[in-house]
Amino acid sequence: MTVGWDADPVVTAWPGLPRIDRTLIADACVVGLGGSGLAAVAELVDRGLSVVGLDAGRVGAGAAGRNGGFLLAGPSAFLHRAVDIWGSSSIDLYRATLAEIDRLEALLGPHVIRRSGSIRLAGLPGEPVNDAQITDREADLADCARLTAVLRANCIAVEDYDGNLGRGIFLPDDAAMNPARRSLGLAAALAPRAALYEHSPAVRIDSGTVHTESGQVCAPVILVAIDGKLELALPELGGRVRTARLQMLSTQPVSPGRLPCPVYCRWGYDYAQQDVDGRMFVGGGRDRFIDSEWTTDTAPTHDVQRYIEDVAHRMAGEPVTVSNRWAASVGYTDDGRPLCSEVAKGVVAFGGYNGTGNLVGPLAARAAVALALDGLAIPDYFCD
Ligand SMILES: Cc1cc2nc3c(=O)[nH]c(=O)nc-3n(C[C@H](O)[C@H](O)[C@H](O)COP(=O)(O)OP(=O)(O)OC[C@H]3O[C@@H](n4cnc5c(N)ncnc54)[C@H](O)[C@@H]3O)c2cc1C
């Protein structure tokens, strides 16, 4: 089945980009044109550099165009836990991701970036079905209170949520989007300013040269913007990033307005958003299928999809009919902080967003540009 987000008219009308067919010389080459790679291209052309961008497939056809579309401020761990693990730089990251939502909204418009806020729900919508769920929901709610305290202490907006979905917290500054539309919208805006190529996988990346089957790019600065499967493009990162599969589905329309904004529940593991037509886009279960999902395969699987269907039912509050199922690769780091690292002279790689790269990816892209061009140290909320 195709990706649910691709039904968007802007996506279906995407004209495509050429395949590289010769040797090109540029100031910089960006490998990977998801949300992060496109942010790197934008930063480089804004500095007046000539840029070649290469993607192995269609722009944004990796996780950047297949994800939940949540624009949640903050690091991959809830802020109170992130502060315990990584210190006060987590608060800097929270503020930087809030600014990134503003930036995306200014670039793409409020019809693409919807400032809806988000709801963190304790447990799934509906009544708990056993004692274990009751206990877990109480613990989840207590954790919401701990998060609220840290957010308020840092003057970040948060409200209690007690509504028809259950109980939790509402974060009014968060947003939602169709991720495929975001990627293609950015690529369309950049195409006149940079040489962008699709279906042009890099087969080898050396200092100064990116090799493909049908051409090469010679550039003193090479930025590798791949989240999942980064270690396949750069085997030297094998021990530092690890690829996991995350799966989703979308449904036929259910009662519109059931989800007023993106909702993530059960400690954030299960999530859904609903579009204006009532279609639900649902994912989750990462904690339930840990071992089987450490894979570079991107085919949806029966067991995970069955689990997500149950989540979709709970989110919708009524039976659902699945219309699309898909999966994509993301990168995880042992450290829990995203990686932004010079792996060879003039070659900077960034990725490993631990499941949450929509906002952090562009920040990593700009940190990579500052490292490569200005020699600036990366912020503490990244690891090198
Ligand atoms: C199901 C799912 C749900 C998610 N939900 C959310 C969410 O709601 N919010 C959130 O913030 N994050 C979410 N994420 C994570 C988020 O999607 C990613 O962290 C983010 O999209 C990474 O973007 P990227 O541009 O860094 O990498 P990618 O999207 O992985 O893009 C990398 C690009 O590089 C290309 N590429 C790979 N190898 C090569 C090569 N050798 N040569 C050339 N090109 C190559 C790929 O084709 C791809 O287009 C989710 C991920 C998944 C899979």
The ligand as an SDF file (V2000), in Angstrom:
LIG
                    3D

 53 58  0  0  0  0  0  0  0  0999 V2000
    6.7280    6.1440   11.2680 C   0  0  0  0  0  0  0  0  0  0  0  0
    7.5440    7.2900   11.7690 C   0  0  0  0  0  0  0  0  0  0  0  0
    6.9600    8.2580   12.5590 C   0  0  0  0  0  0  0  0  0  0  0  0
    7.7110    9.3410   13.0210 C   0  0  0  0  0  0  0  0  0  0  0  0
    7.0690   10.3570   13.6400 N   0  0  0  0  0  0  0  0  0  0  0  0
    7.7400   11.4950   13.9140 C   0  0  0  0  0  0  0  0  0  0  0  0
    7.0610   12.6260   14.3820 C   0  0  0  0  0  0  0  0  0  0  0  0
    5.8410   12.6430   14.4690 O   0  0  0  0  0  0  0  0  0  0  0  0
    7.7810   13.7360   14.7150 N   0  0  0  0  0  0  0  0  0  0  0  0
    9.1470   13.7650   14.5540 C   0  0  0  0  0  0  0  0  0  0  0  0
    9.7680   14.7930   14.8770 O   0  0  0  0  0  0  0  0  0  0  0  0
    9.8100   12.7110   14.0630 N   0  0  0  0  0  0  0  0  0  0  0  0
    9.1460   11.5940   13.7120 C   0  0  0  0  0  0  0  0  0  0  0  0
    9.8000   10.5460   13.1550 N   0  0  0  0  0  0  0  0  0  0  0  0
   11.2400   10.6730   12.9230 C   0  0  0  0  0  0  0  0  0  0  0  0
   11.4900   11.5810   11.7200 C   0  0  0  0  0  0  0  0  0  0  0  0
   10.7000   11.1790   10.6440 O   0  0  0  0  0  0  0  0  0  0  0  0
   12.9410   11.5380   11.2950 C   0  0  0  0  0  0  0  0  0  0  0  0
   13.7960   11.6950   12.3880 O   0  0  0  0  0  0  0  0  0  0  0  0
   13.2320   12.6370   10.3020 C   0  0  0  0  0  0  0  0  0  0  0  0
   12.2850   12.6360    9.2790 O   0  0  0  0  0  0  0  0  0  0  0  0
   14.6120   12.4510    9.7060 C   0  0  0  0  0  0  0  0  0  0  0  0
   14.7290   13.3140    8.5990 O   0  0  0  0  0  0  0  0  0  0  0  0
   16.0800   13.3430    7.8030 P   0  0  0  0  0  0  0  0  0  0  0  0
   15.9190   14.2980    6.6930 O   0  0  0  0  0  0  0  0  0  0  0  0
   17.1970   13.5550    8.7610 O   0  0  0  0  0  0  0  0  0  0  0  0
   16.3030   11.8590    7.3030 O   0  0  0  0  0  0  0  0  0  0  0  0
   15.4890   10.9560    6.3010 P   0  0  0  0  0  0  0  0  0  0  0  0
   14.0860   11.2900    6.2370 O   0  0  0  0  0  0  0  0  0  0  0  0
   15.8700    9.5780    6.6640 O   0  0  0  0  0  0  0  0  0  0  0  0
   16.0910   11.3760    4.9050 O   0  0  0  0  0  0  0  0  0  0  0  0
   17.2820   10.8680    4.4460 C   0  0  0  0  0  0  0  0  0  0  0  0
   17.2410   10.8720    2.9430 C   0  0  0  0  0  0  0  0  0  0  0  0
   18.4970   10.3600    2.5240 O   0  0  0  0  0  0  0  0  0  0  0  0
   18.2910    9.5540    1.4130 C   0  0  0  0  0  0  0  0  0  0  0  0
   19.4340    8.6320    1.3230 N   0  0  0  0  0  0  0  0  0  0  0  0
   19.7060    7.5720    2.0880 C   0  0  0  0  0  0  0  0  0  0  0  0
   20.8550    6.9990    1.6860 N   0  0  0  0  0  0  0  0  0  0  0  0
   21.3080    7.7350    0.6510 C   0  0  0  0  0  0  0  0  0  0  0  0
   22.4280    7.6570   -0.2090 C   0  0  0  0  0  0  0  0  0  0  0  0
   23.3260    6.6780   -0.0770 N   0  0  0  0  0  0  0  0  0  0  0  0
   22.5770    8.5790   -1.1810 N   0  0  0  0  0  0  0  0  0  0  0  0
   21.6620    9.5780   -1.3510 C   0  0  0  0  0  0  0  0  0  0  0  0
   20.5770    9.6960   -0.5610 N   0  0  0  0  0  0  0  0  0  0  0  0
   20.4090    8.7800    0.4260 C   0  0  0  0  0  0  0  0  0  0  0  0
   16.9700    8.8610    1.6580 C   0  0  0  0  0  0  0  0  0  0  0  0
   16.3830    8.4630    0.4300 O   0  0  0  0  0  0  0  0  0  0  0  0
   16.1760    9.9480    2.3660 C   0  0  0  0  0  0  0  0  0  0  0  0
   15.3500   10.6830    1.4940 O   0  0  0  0  0  0  0  0  0  0  0  0
    9.0990    9.4280   12.7170 C   0  0  0  0  0  0  0  0  0  0  0  0
    9.6850    8.4640   11.9080 C   0  0  0  0  0  0  0  0  0  0  0  0
    8.9180    7.4070   11.4200 C   0  0  0  0  0  0  0  0  0  0  0  0
    9.5650    6.3980   10.5180 C   0  0  0  0  0  0  0  0  0  0  0  0
  1  2  1  0
  2  3  1  0
  2 52  2  0
  3  4  2  0
  4  5  1  0
  4 50  1  0
  5  6  2  0
  6  7  1  0
  6 13  1  0
  7  8  2  0
  7  9  1  0
  9 10  1  0
 10 11  2  0
 10 12  1  0
 12 13  2  0
 13 14  1  0
 14 15  1  0
 14 50  1  0
 15 16  1  0
 16 17  1  0
 16 18  1  0
 18 19  1  0
 18 20  1  0
 20 21  1  0
 20 22  1  0
 22 23  1  0
 23 24  1  0
 24 25  2  0
 24 26  1  0
 24 27  1  0
 27 28  1  0
 28 29  2  0
 28 30  1  0
 28 31  1  0
 31 32  1  0
 32 33  1  0
 33 34  1  0
 33 48  1  0
 34 35  1  0
 35 36  1  0
 35 46  1  0
 36 37  1  0
 36 45  1  0
 37 38  2  0
 38 39  1  0
 39 40  1  0
 39 45  2  0
 40 41  1  0
 40 42  2  0
 42 43  1  0
 43 44  2  0
 44 45  1  0
 46 47  1  0
 46 48  1  0
 48 49  1  0
 50 51  2  0
 51 52  1  0
 52 53  1  0
M  END
$$$$
